[in-house]
Amino acid sequence: MVEKDNEGLGISGFTLGVLAICFAGWVGMIIAIVGLIFCLVQQKRHKTKMGKTGAILNIIGIVLSILIIVLYPKFIAPLLNQVSG
């Protein structure tokens, strides 16, 4: 049985990775950076699947957040204005 102490940061990083994808944007970016740090520390101390998966999810969250931050003012906001107005 795996001790919970060895997976705590990996599980936290995984959870933050999922949240970063859900809240993509400025909030998601902050969540993803914190989650990625947790996962990298987890992988340095004791490699786990949750830590590796969490790191991947956080990287996806960072990329998705960057895309939304860059594309929102240029494409999404004008489209929403056309639909609502």
C-alpha positions, 0 to 999 in steps of 0.5 A: 500500500502506498503511503498518502504522505508520498502522494499528497502534492501529486493529488493536489497538483492533479486537482489544481490541473483539473480546476485550471482547465475549468477556469481557463483565463487569468484565474486558471493561469494562477491555479495551473502555475501553483499546481505545476509547482506542486507536481514538479516537487512531487516528481522530484521527491517521489515519482507518482502517476498522479504527479505526472498526470497533474503536470500534464493537466497543468501544462494544458491549463497554462496553454489553454489560459494563454490562448483564451487571454490572447484570443478573448479581446480579439475574437471572442468579445466582438462575437459576444457583442454581435450575438447580444446586440 
